[in-house]
Amino acid sequence: MASPNAWLAAARLRTLPLSISGILVGSSLAAPHFFYRSTIFWLAILTTIGFQVLSNFANDYGDGIKGTDTQREGEQRMVAAGIISAAQMKRGMIAIGIVTLTIALLLIYEAFGDQWGYALLFFGLGIASIIAAVTYTVGRNAYGYKALGDVFVFLFFGMLSVLGSYFLFIKQFVLLMILPACSIGFLSMAVLNLNNMRDRVADAAVGKITLAVKLGAKGAKQYHTVLIIDALAAYLLFVYETGFGLLRLLPVLAFLPLFLNVRTVWKNEAPALLDPELKKVALSTFAFAILIMITTILTA
């Protein structure tokens, strides 16, 4: 039986701050004065963490059984290293999937009660999240092997996370909220792109076609730059549309390390050295979300 430390390593805790960034943004924009005291908020956080851990387990399992992780850089993968067997990881995926779906059902009930239309919609989104988490690397048609990972990260980490958590509180769709959702989505894509840039050569060798493999080294660097710029532009447009104020610009400070990251990416010639940059961009995204939360509370 694998040790608890092995399961914690497979859960990849360093990915969790990024995964909840959209929840922080959507919840604080919806209910700045009470979101952190709301059961809805904490259930949404737990649900998101569950989906992220499920995705990490599935990624470990899918790449492990396909032999993709044998030459990878960065954190050690448990299935590929033989520390957790494929059968054990599959059972772990089922267990975390059941727990997460249960929490999601509690969240849906807390948010909507007997509003069955909304409840069914979010139940469907929960099922879609589970499917997306698993099929990123698992199965013959794994979309992570077909350069579609970026699209799904944008949809689930950006759109669904921000707009979904906002809707849980407000019970309505507000078009303007697409802008902060885009910011979180683009930054989450930047994290994935760094991961794929780091593993580009190894992925290409085993037939894992990511967008970084398709774009090549220079193209992936250009794409990374565009993602960071677009994330900033989306937030600045949101500030402009919702009422300009100096305090509203506080979250822009989170982009200072991100632009330093862009410079590092352009100078990089050894992909393995990009691994520390993943943490920097993920934590900068989390800091961006925290600053939006603080700014929203102070200006509400």
Buried (B, 14 or more C-beta within 10 A) or exposed (E): EBEEEBBEBBBBEEBBBBBBBBBBBBBBBBBBEEBBEBEBBBBBBBBBBBBBBBBBBBBBBBBBBBEBBBEBBBBEBBBBBEBBBBEBBBEBBEEBBEBBBEBBBBBBEBBBEEEEEBBEBBBEBBEEBBEBBBBBBBEEEBBBBEBBBBEBBBBBBBBBBBBBBBBBBBEEEEEEBBBBBBBBBBBBBBBBBBBBBBBBBBBBEBEBBBBBBBBEEEEBBEBBBEBBBBBBBBBBBBBEEBEEEEEBBBBBEBBEBBBEBBEBBEEBEEBEEBBEBBBBBBBBBBBBBBBBBBBBEEEE
